Amino acid sequence: MLALPLTAVFLLDASPTQMGLLTAMEIAPFVLLSLPGGVLIDRMQKLPLYIAGEIFMGCTLLLIPLAWALDMLNMPLMYAVSFALGTVYTIAGSASQIVLTQLVGREKLVEAYSQNAIAGSMAEVLGPGMAGLLIRVFGAPLALVMDALLLIGSVVMLRGIRIHEVVPPRSTWKDRSFKDELMKGVNFVKSQKMLIEMAATVGAWQFFAQLALSVQIIFAVKDLGLDETLVSMSFVALGIGSVLGGMAGPKLSSRFGPGPALILGIAITSFGWISLLALESYLPSLFLFSWMLLCFSWGATLLFVNFLSLRQSFTPTELLGRMTTTMRWLILLPAGPGAILGGWMAEHWGMRSSLGAAGAGTLLVALIAYSRPYLKSLKALPDAKSA
């Protein structure tokens, strides 16, 4: 949500270290709650959980404009809101991924995740321009009111979804240890070489990517001289990149395989940060920042369309919740330290050091992943028998 970091930068004059902490607070719930959350998700209906998360997130966002109106807005409150949003992403976000699997079936996962990315990116194309206008006219906190209302409004559409969810009866798990249920998901992930390889690769990518993601908005404002309207306009490129990634995802996965397509996505994200720094003296700041965002969203969409499809394709239904949250825990465990380190580097060595390290680090991850035999050999979605 663009208005959240813009509020921190423009109204609270947040430092790079504070922006790193703001990002880390959103990531922290994944580390703290993912594993126990997976057990709960597997015991519950996923769609109602997803809907409840959307409502809670919308209500939480309203705290910021309320605090602003009461002259009580500060960074500790921003951290708390960020942590609350991360909690929703951890539980309800995992449930939403399982809902999609139940809706379309496993054999169509790459296409489904691609179409979902395209649908989401339409909002990213239109949303930032509207956000820029709202932020310019009303200020960033009031733009969050629109975000909150849209989230709550999405509940109406979600309530129209009809899926048959098979929830294990309470009698099948009431006598089981919560720890044993949790470890069943962890042990399943440990037993699957593909999941371990992907967790290591995507986790390393998350660490290096967060070096830049935590400070790129403050870099655009303070180093490139973009105001809130220009920053919002540049974020249209984020949606365009997601469209490109969503459209190219099924074709690249079909032609080269989901494993190589995942690695290609990582490489594309690195190109944005590297080219921004390499061409900064030659091209307009708005164009370069937009280009960086386009490369990031294009590559990240290609990466996650294939990552999500691969991991969901062969996992038994009764373990989907625990597998999903275990994998999210593994890949986001390095993300928080990456965000904090990115803020620290930016404050002590300059923001270009964070962006440069992100570009070099993510490129290195892609090269190492390609040099290893397993991921690049994945030419089709596996099933439970072949995994």
URJOVEN-V532798 format. One record per pair of residues at least 24 apart in sequence whose C-alpha atoms are under 10 Angstrom apart, sorted by the first residue. I is the first residue (numbers start at 1). J is the second residue. Records with the same first field share a line. If there is no record, write none. Layout:
I->J ; J
//
This chain:
1->124 ; 127 ; 128 ; 131 ; 144 ; 147
2->124 ; 127 ; 128 ; 131 ; 132 ; 135 ; 140 ; 143 ; 144 ; 147 ; 217 ; 228 ; 231 ; 232 ; 235
3->128 ; 131 ; 132 ; 134 ; 135 ; 139 ; 140 ; 141 ; 142 ; 143 ; 144 ; 145 ; 147 ; 228 ; 232
4->61 ; 64 ; 78 ; 81 ; 82 ; 140 ; 141 ; 143 ; 144
5->78 ; 82 ; 140 ; 214 ; 215 ; 217 ; 218
6->135 ; 139 ; 140 ; 141 ; 217 ; 218 ; 221 ; 227 ; 228 ; 231 ; 232
7->64 ; 65 ; 68 ; 73 ; 75 ; 78 ; 135 ; 139 ; 140 ; 141 ; 142 ; 143 ; 144 ; 228
8->73 ; 74 ; 75 ; 78 ; 140 ; 141 ; 218
9->217 ; 218 ; 221 ; 222 ; 228
10->139 ; 140 ; 218 ; 221 ; 227 ; 228
11->68 ; 73 ; 74 ; 139 ; 140 ; 141
12->73 ; 74 ; 75 ; 78
13->75 ; 218
14->74 ; 75 ; 218
15->215 ; 218 ; 343 ; 344 ; 346 ; 347
16->214 ; 215 ; 216 ; 217 ; 218 ; 219 ; 339 ; 340 ; 342 ; 343 ; 344 ; 345 ; 346 ; 347 ; 348 ; 350 ; 351
17->214 ; 215 ; 339 ; 340 ; 341 ; 342 ; 343 ; 344 ; 345 ; 346 ; 347 ; 348
18->75 ; 76 ; 79 ; 214 ; 215 ; 340 ; 343 ; 344 ; 347
19->75 ; 79 ; 213 ; 214 ; 215 ; 216 ; 217 ; 218 ; 339 ; 340 ; 342 ; 343 ; 344
20->210 ; 211 ; 212 ; 213 ; 214 ; 215 ; 336 ; 337 ; 338 ; 339 ; 340 ; 341 ; 342 ; 343 ; 344 ; 345 ; 346
21->75 ; 79 ; 82 ; 214 ; 336 ; 337 ; 339 ; 340 ; 341 ; 342 ; 343 ; 344
22->75 ; 76 ; 78 ; 79 ; 80 ; 81 ; 82 ; 83 ; 214 ; 336 ; 339 ; 340 ; 343
23->79 ; 82 ; 83 ; 86 ; 210 ; 213 ; 214 ; 215 ; 335 ; 336 ; 338 ; 339 ; 340 ; 343
24->79 ; 82 ; 83 ; 86 ; 210 ; 214 ; 335 ; 336 ; 337 ; 338 ; 339 ; 340 ; 341
25->78 ; 79 ; 80 ; 81 ; 82 ; 83 ; 84 ; 85 ; 86 ; 87 ; 336 ; 339 ; 340
26->79 ; 80 ; 81 ; 82 ; 83 ; 84 ; 85 ; 86 ; 87 ; 88 ; 89 ; 90 ; 336
27->82 ; 83 ; 85 ; 86 ; 87 ; 89 ; 90 ; 329 ; 332 ; 333 ; 334 ; 335 ; 336 ; 337 ; 339
28->82 ; 83 ; 84 ; 86 ; 87 ; 90 ; 329 ; 332 ; 333 ; 335 ; 336 ; 337
29->82 ; 83 ; 84 ; 85 ; 86 ; 87 ; 88 ; 89 ; 90 ; 91 ; 329 ; 332
30->83 ; 86 ; 87 ; 88 ; 89 ; 90 ; 91 ; 325 ; 326 ; 328 ; 329 ; 330 ; 331 ; 332 ; 333 ; 335 ; 336
31->90 ; 325 ; 326 ; 328 ; 329 ; 330 ; 331 ; 332 ; 333 ; 334 ; 335 ; 336
32->87 ; 90 ; 329 ; 333
33->86 ; 87 ; 90 ; 91 ; 325 ; 326 ; 329
34->87 ; 89 ; 90 ; 91 ; 94 ; 321 ; 322 ; 323 ; 324 ; 325 ; 326 ; 327 ; 328 ; 329 ; 330 ; 332
35->90 ; 91 ; 179 ; 182 ; 183 ; 185 ; 186 ; 321 ; 322 ; 323 ; 324 ; 325 ; 326 ; 327 ; 328 ; 329 ; 330
36->91 ; 178 ; 179 ; 181 ; 182 ; 183 ; 322 ; 325 ; 326
37->87 ; 90 ; 91 ; 92 ; 94 ; 95 ; 182 ; 321 ; 322 ; 324 ; 325 ; 326
38->90 ; 91 ; 94 ; 95 ; 181 ; 182 ; 185 ; 186 ; 319 ; 320 ; 321 ; 322 ; 323 ; 324 ; 325 ; 326
39->178 ; 179 ; 180 ; 181 ; 182 ; 183 ; 184 ; 185 ; 319 ; 320 ; 321 ; 322 ; 323 ; 325
40->91 ; 178 ; 181 ; 182 ; 321 ; 322
41->91 ; 92 ; 94 ; 95 ; 98 ; 167 ; 318 ; 319 ; 320 ; 321 ; 322 ; 324 ; 325
42->95 ; 98 ; 166 ; 167 ; 168 ; 181 ; 317 ; 318 ; 319 ; 320 ; 321 ; 322 ; 323
43->166 ; 167 ; 168 ; 169 ; 170 ; 172 ; 173 ; 318 ; 321
44->95 ; 165 ; 166 ; 167 ; 168 ; 169 ; 170 ; 321
45->95 ; 99 ; 164 ; 165 ; 166 ; 167 ; 168
46->91 ; 92 ; 93 ; 94 ; 95 ; 96 ; 97 ; 98 ; 99 ; 102 ; 165 ; 166 ; 167 ; 321
47->92 ; 95 ; 96 ; 98 ; 99 ; 100 ; 158 ; 159 ; 161 ; 162 ; 163 ; 165
48->92 ; 95 ; 96 ; 155 ; 158 ; 159
49->88 ; 91 ; 92 ; 93 ; 94 ; 95 ; 96
50->88 ; 89 ; 91 ; 92 ; 93 ; 94 ; 95 ; 96 ; 97 ; 98 ; 99 ; 155 ; 158
51->92 ; 95 ; 96 ; 151 ; 152 ; 154 ; 155 ; 156 ; 157 ; 158 ; 159
52->88 ; 92 ; 152 ; 155
53->85 ; 87 ; 88 ; 89 ; 90 ; 91 ; 92 ; 93 ; 95 ; 96 ; 151 ; 152 ; 155
54->85 ; 88 ; 89 ; 92 ; 93 ; 148 ; 150 ; 151 ; 152 ; 153 ; 154 ; 155 ; 158
55->88 ; 148 ; 149 ; 151 ; 152 ; 153 ; 154 ; 155
56->84 ; 85 ; 88 ; 92 ; 148 ; 151 ; 152
57->81 ; 84 ; 85 ; 86 ; 87 ; 88 ; 89 ; 92 ; 147 ; 148 ; 151 ; 152
58->85 ; 144 ; 145 ; 146 ; 147 ; 148 ; 149 ; 150 ; 151 ; 152 ; 153
59->145 ; 148 ; 149 ; 151 ; 152
60->84 ; 85 ; 148
61->85 ; 141 ; 144 ; 145 ; 146 ; 147 ; 148 ; 149 ; 151
62->141 ; 142 ; 144 ; 145 ; 146 ; 147 ; 148 ; 149
63->141 ; 144 ; 145 ; 148
64->140 ; 141 ; 142 ; 144 ; 145
65->139 ; 140 ; 141 ; 142 ; 143 ; 144 ; 145
66->141 ; 142 ; 145
67->141
68->140 ; 141 ; 142
69->141 ; 142
73->141
90->324 ; 325 ; 328 ; 329
91->321 ; 325
93->324 ; 325
94->320 ; 321 ; 322 ; 323 ; 324 ; 325 ; 328
95->320 ; 321 ; 324 ; 325
97->308 ; 312 ; 320 ; 321 ; 324
98->312 ; 317 ; 320 ; 321 ; 324
99->161 ; 163 ; 165
100->163
101->308 ; 309 ; 312 ; 313 ; 317 ; 320
102->163 ; 164 ; 165 ; 317
103->161 ; 162 ; 163 ; 164 ; 165
105->313
106->309 ; 310 ; 312 ; 313 ; 314 ; 315 ; 381 ; 383
107->309 ; 313 ; 314 ; 381 ; 382 ; 383
108->250 ; 309 ; 313 ; 381
109->250 ; 305 ; 306 ; 308 ; 309 ; 310 ; 312 ; 313 ; 381
110->246 ; 249 ; 250 ; 251 ; 253 ; 254 ; 258 ; 304 ; 305 ; 306 ; 307 ; 308 ; 309 ; 310 ; 313 ; 381
111->246 ; 247 ; 249 ; 250 ; 251 ; 253 ; 305 ; 306 ; 309
112->246 ; 250 ; 305 ; 309
113->246 ; 249 ; 250 ; 301 ; 302 ; 304 ; 305 ; 306 ; 308 ; 309
114->242 ; 243 ; 244 ; 245 ; 246 ; 247 ; 248 ; 249 ; 250 ; 301 ; 302 ; 304 ; 305 ; 306 ; 309
115->243 ; 246 ; 247 ; 249 ; 250 ; 305
116->243 ; 246 ; 305
117->239 ; 242 ; 243 ; 244 ; 245 ; 246 ; 247 ; 249 ; 301 ; 302 ; 304 ; 305
118->239 ; 240 ; 241 ; 242 ; 243 ; 244 ; 245 ; 246 ; 247 ; 301
119->239 ; 242 ; 243 ; 246
120->239 ; 242 ; 243 ; 246
121->236 ; 237 ; 238 ; 239 ; 240 ; 241 ; 242 ; 243 ; 244 ; 245 ; 246 ; 297 ; 301
122->236 ; 239 ; 240 ; 242 ; 243
123->236 ; 239
124->235 ; 236 ; 237 ; 238 ; 239 ; 240 ; 241 ; 242 ; 243
125->233 ; 234 ; 235 ; 236 ; 237 ; 238 ; 239 ; 240 ; 241 ; 242 ; 243
126->233 ; 235 ; 236 ; 239 ; 240
127->232 ; 233 ; 235 ; 236 ; 239
128->229 ; 230 ; 231 ; 232 ; 233 ; 234 ; 235 ; 236 ; 237 ; 238 ; 239
129->229 ; 230 ; 231 ; 232 ; 233 ; 234 ; 235 ; 236
130->229 ; 232 ; 233
131->228 ; 229 ; 232 ; 233 ; 235
132->227 ; 228 ; 229 ; 230 ; 231 ; 232 ; 233 ; 234 ; 235
133->228 ; 229 ; 232 ; 233
134->229
135->228 ; 229 ; 232
136->227 ; 228 ; 229 ; 232
139->228
140->228
166->317 ; 318
167->318
168->318
181->319 ; 322
182->322 ; 323 ; 326
183->322 ; 326
184->319 ; 322 ; 323
185->318 ; 319 ; 320 ; 321 ; 322 ; 323 ; 324 ; 325 ; 326 ; 327
186->319 ; 322 ; 323 ; 325 ; 326 ; 327
187->323 ; 326
188->315 ; 316 ; 319 ; 322 ; 323 ; 326
189->311 ; 315 ; 319 ; 322 ; 323 ; 324 ; 326 ; 327
190->326
191->387
192->311 ; 315 ; 387
193->374 ; 375 ; 387
194->259 ; 310 ; 311 ; 374 ; 375 ; 378 ; 382 ; 387
195->307 ; 310 ; 311 ; 323 ; 327 ; 387
196->327 ; 330
197->369 ; 372 ; 374 ; 375
198->259 ; 262 ; 263 ; 307 ; 310 ; 311 ; 327 ; 330 ; 331 ; 369 ; 374 ; 375
199->307 ; 311 ; 326 ; 327 ; 328 ; 329 ; 330 ; 331 ; 332
200->327 ; 330 ; 331 ; 334 ; 365 ; 369
201->262 ; 263 ; 266 ; 331 ; 362 ; 365 ; 366 ; 368 ; 369 ; 375
202->262 ; 263 ; 266 ; 303 ; 304 ; 307 ; 327 ; 328 ; 330 ; 331 ; 332 ; 334 ; 362 ; 365 ; 366 ; 369
203->327 ; 328 ; 329 ; 330 ; 331 ; 332 ; 333 ; 334 ; 335 ; 365
204->331 ; 332 ; 333 ; 334 ; 335 ; 338 ; 361 ; 362 ; 364 ; 365 ; 366
205->266 ; 267 ; 269 ; 270 ; 331 ; 332 ; 334 ; 335 ; 338 ; 358 ; 361 ; 362 ; 363 ; 364 ; 365 ; 366
206->266 ; 331 ; 332 ; 333 ; 334 ; 335 ; 336 ; 337 ; 338 ; 339 ; 358 ; 362
207->331 ; 332 ; 333 ; 334 ; 335 ; 336 ; 337 ; 338 ; 339 ; 341 ; 342 ; 358 ; 361 ; 362
208->270 ; 334 ; 335 ; 337 ; 338 ; 339 ; 341 ; 342 ; 354 ; 355 ; 356 ; 357 ; 358 ; 359 ; 360 ; 361 ; 362 ; 363 ; 364 ; 365
209->266 ; 269 ; 270 ; 273 ; 296 ; 335 ; 338 ; 339 ; 342 ; 354 ; 355 ; 357 ; 358 ; 359 ; 361 ; 362
210->334 ; 335 ; 336 ; 337 ; 338 ; 339 ; 340 ; 341 ; 342 ; 343 ; 354 ; 355 ; 358
211->335 ; 336 ; 337 ; 338 ; 339 ; 340 ; 341 ; 342 ; 343 ; 344 ; 345 ; 346 ; 351 ; 353 ; 354 ; 355 ; 356 ; 357 ; 358 ; 359 ; 361
212->273 ; 338 ; 339 ; 341 ; 342 ; 343 ; 346 ; 351 ; 352 ; 353 ; 354 ; 355 ; 356 ; 357 ; 358 ; 359
213->296 ; 338 ; 339 ; 342 ; 343 ; 354 ; 355 ; 358
214->336 ; 338 ; 339 ; 340 ; 341 ; 342 ; 343 ; 346 ; 354 ; 355
215->339 ; 340 ; 342 ; 343 ; 344 ; 345 ; 346 ; 347 ; 351 ; 352 ; 354 ; 355
216->273 ; 289 ; 292 ; 293 ; 342 ; 343 ; 346 ; 351 ; 352 ; 354 ; 355
217->289
218->346 ; 351
219->289 ; 346 ; 350 ; 351 ; 352 ; 354 ; 355
220->285 ; 286 ; 289 ; 351
222->351
223->285 ; 350 ; 351 ; 352
224->280 ; 284 ; 285 ; 286 ; 288 ; 289
225->285 ; 286
226->285 ; 286 ; 289
230->286 ; 290
231->286 ; 289 ; 290
232->290
233->286 ; 290
234->286 ; 287 ; 288 ; 289 ; 290 ; 291 ; 292 ; 293 ; 294
235->289 ; 290 ; 291 ; 292 ; 293 ; 294
236->290 ; 293 ; 294
237->287 ; 289 ; 290 ; 291 ; 292 ; 293 ; 294 ; 295 ; 296 ; 297 ; 298
238->290 ; 291 ; 292 ; 293 ; 294 ; 295 ; 296 ; 297 ; 298
239->293 ; 294 ; 297 ; 298
240->293 ; 294 ; 295 ; 297 ; 298
241->290 ; 291 ; 292 ; 293 ; 294 ; 295 ; 296 ; 297 ; 298 ; 299 ; 300 ; 301 ; 302
242->293 ; 294 ; 295 ; 296 ; 297 ; 298 ; 299 ; 300 ; 301 ; 302
243->294 ; 297 ; 298 ; 301
244->294 ; 295 ; 297 ; 298 ; 299 ; 301 ; 302
245->294 ; 295 ; 296 ; 297 ; 298 ; 299 ; 300 ; 301 ; 302 ; 303 ; 304 ; 305
246->297 ; 298 ; 299 ; 301 ; 302 ; 304 ; 305
247->298 ; 301 ; 302
248->298 ; 301 ; 302
249->298 ; 299 ; 301 ; 302 ; 303 ; 304 ; 305 ; 306
250->302 ; 305 ; 306
252->302 ; 306
253->302 ; 305 ; 306 ; 378 ; 379 ; 380 ; 381
254->379 ; 380 ; 381
255->379 ; 380
256->376 ; 377 ; 378 ; 379 ; 380
257->306 ; 375 ; 376 ; 377 ; 378 ; 379 ; 380 ; 381
258->302 ; 303 ; 305 ; 306 ; 307 ; 309 ; 310 ; 375 ; 376 ; 377 ; 378 ; 379 ; 380 ; 381
259->303 ; 306 ; 307 ; 310 ; 369 ; 370 ; 374 ; 375 ; 376 ; 377 ; 378 ; 379 ; 380 ; 381
260->303 ; 306 ; 366 ; 369 ; 370 ; 374 ; 375 ; 376 ; 377 ; 378 ; 379
261->299 ; 302 ; 303 ; 304 ; 305 ; 306 ; 307 ; 375 ; 376 ; 378 ; 379
262->299 ; 300 ; 301 ; 302 ; 303 ; 304 ; 305 ; 306 ; 307 ; 310 ; 366 ; 369 ; 375 ; 376 ; 378
263->299 ; 302 ; 303 ; 306 ; 307 ; 363 ; 365 ; 366 ; 367 ; 368 ; 369 ; 370 ; 375 ; 376
264->299 ; 300 ; 302 ; 303 ; 363 ; 366 ; 367 ; 369 ; 370
265->295 ; 296 ; 297 ; 298 ; 299 ; 300 ; 301 ; 302 ; 303 ; 304 ; 305 ; 306 ; 366
266->295 ; 296 ; 298 ; 299 ; 300 ; 301 ; 302 ; 303 ; 304 ; 362 ; 363 ; 364 ; 365 ; 366 ; 367 ; 369
267->295 ; 296 ; 299 ; 300 ; 303 ; 359 ; 362 ; 363 ; 364 ; 365 ; 366 ; 367
268->292 ; 294 ; 295 ; 296 ; 297 ; 298 ; 299 ; 300 ; 302 ; 303 ; 359 ; 362 ; 363 ; 366
269->293 ; 294 ; 295 ; 296 ; 297 ; 298 ; 299 ; 300 ; 301 ; 302 ; 303 ; 358 ; 359 ; 362 ; 363 ; 366
270->295 ; 296 ; 299 ; 355 ; 356 ; 357 ; 358 ; 359 ; 360 ; 361 ; 362 ; 363 ; 364 ; 365 ; 366
271->295 ; 296 ; 299 ; 359 ; 360 ; 362 ; 363
272->296 ; 297 ; 298 ; 299 ; 355 ; 358 ; 359
273->352 ; 354 ; 355 ; 356 ; 357 ; 358 ; 359 ; 360 ; 362
274->355 ; 356 ; 357 ; 358 ; 359 ; 360 ; 363
275->356 ; 359
276->352 ; 355 ; 356 ; 359
277->352 ; 353 ; 355 ; 356 ; 359
278->356
306->381
309->381 ; 382
310->378 ; 380 ; 381 ; 382 ; 383
311->381 ; 382 ; 383
312->381 ; 382 ; 383
313->381 ; 382 ; 383 ; 384 ; 387
314->381 ; 382 ; 383 ; 384 ; 385 ; 386 ; 387
315->382 ; 383 ; 384 ; 387
316->383 ; 384
//
